[in-house]
Amino acid sequence: MSERPVTTTVHVVRHGEVHNPEGVLYGRLAEFHLSDLGRAMAEVTADYLGHMDVVHVVASPLERAQETAQPIAARHGLSLRTDERLIEADNYFEGTTIAQGGVLRSPRHWPHLINPLLPSWGEPYNQIATRMLAALSLARRAAWGHEAVLVSHQLPVWTMRQKLEGKRLWHDPRRRECTLSSVTSVRYHNDEAVEVTYAEPAGHLMVHAQPGAGA
């Protein structure tokens, strides 16, 4: 008779809305903090995770992820840890604004647009998937038999999910299922991922979100 597998769940949270009135594509830039709505989203998500058996909370080093993770860690009386592997994807167009969309028509930018499958404008999808799965594995081991929370960013979370589900990594960004403060949960039996589920505990607040506020 085989032993019953140990079940561990890692919840991967996207940060809440960012205060970004100028619509900057902020990427890995510092000093982009949660808006008032983003803080409310973080609290709602912390409430959602508050009844779960969370023993380990880790966040990307960027302020918006740290601020989203803080109430989650506080609900469980845990210290917040940081993992660089959860950081936003690198992007050539970081620091430009949505209003500057004309930069895409400038010939000097074209070499960064030639391969959307890589993508040529930023960190390769395979590299994002590799680092996210490494962070996921470390969290699974740290929370063995319990639950962990990782707080990251939309593209890394979506790329991780695509990889786990055996799907292609290149995609239409408009089709990502990863809204602000959403929770993508990976359930393991021992070391094997057996289920990926998705929830939007702060979904009712999305109607108030500003364009360009999250990434």
C-alpha positions, 0 to 999 in steps of 0.5 A, spaced: 500 500 500 503 506 497 503 512 502 498 518 501 502 524 498 503 530 501 499 536 499 502 543 498 499 549 495 503 555 493 498 561 491 501 566 486 498 573 487 499 579 482 500 585 486 494 590 486 493 597 482 499 602 482 499 609 483 501 611 475 497 617 473 502 618 467 501 611 464 509 610 465 511 603 463 514 602 469 517 595 469 522 594 474 523 602 475 523 603 483 518 608 487 512 605 483 507 604 489 500 601 490 494 606 489 489 607 495 485 602 491 491 597 490 492 597 498 484 596 498 485 590 493 491 587 497 487 587 504 481 584 500 486 578 497 489 578 504 482 576 507 481 571 502 488 568 504 487 569 511 483 562 513 488 558 509 494 554 512 499 559 510 506 558 513 511 562 508 510 569 504 515 571 499 515 577 494 518 580 488 523 586 491 519 591 487 515 596 492 508 594 489 509 587 490 512 588 497 506 592 499 501 587 496 505 582 500 505 585 507 498 584 509 498 577 507 504 576 511 501 580 517 494 576 517 499 570 518 504 573 523 509 571 518 516 575 516 515 577 509 521 574 505 524 577 498 526 573 492 529 576 486 526 571 481 519 573 482 521 580 479 517 583 473 520 581 466 525 586 463 523 590 458 526 595 453 521 600 453 521 601 460 520 608 462 516 610 456 509 612 457 502 609 453 502 616 450 508 615 447 506 609 443 509 613 437 516 610 439 514 603 436 514 607 429 521 609 430 526 605 425 531 605 431 526 601 435 524 596 430 530 591 432 526 590 438 520 588 435 522 583 430 520 577 434 514 577 438 515 569 440 522 570 444 520 576 445 525 581 442 523 587 446 524 584 453 526 578 457 525 571 454 519 567 456 523 561 457 527 565 462 521 568 465 518 561 466 525 558 469 526 563 474 518 563 476 518 555 477 525 555 481 521 560 486 515 556 486 519 550 487 523 553 493 516 555 496 513 548 495 519 545 499 519 551 505 511 550 506 511 542 505 504 540 507 502 547 508 501 553 503 505 558 501 504 565 498 508 568 492 507 575 490 509 577 483 507 581 476 502 579 471 507 577 465 511 572 470 505 569 473 502 568 466 508 565 463 509 560 469 502 558 469 502 557 461 509 553 462 505 548 468 499 547 463 504 545 458 502 551 453 506 555 448 509 561 452 508 566 447 501 569 447 496 575 446 497 580 452 490 581 452 488 574 453 492 573 460 487 571 465 491 575 471 487 581 473 490 585 479 491 582 486 488 575 483 491 569 485 493 563 481 494 557 486 498 551 484 497 544 488 502 539 489 502 532 491 509 531 493 513 534 488 508 534 482 504 539 480 497 536 480 492 542 479 492 550 477 486 554 479 485 561 479 481 566 483 479 574 483 478 576 490 479 583 488 475 582 482 469 587 484 474 593 485 477 592 478 471 597 475 475 602 479 482 601 476 485 606 472 488 604 465 496 603 465 495 602 473 498 595 473 503 590 470 
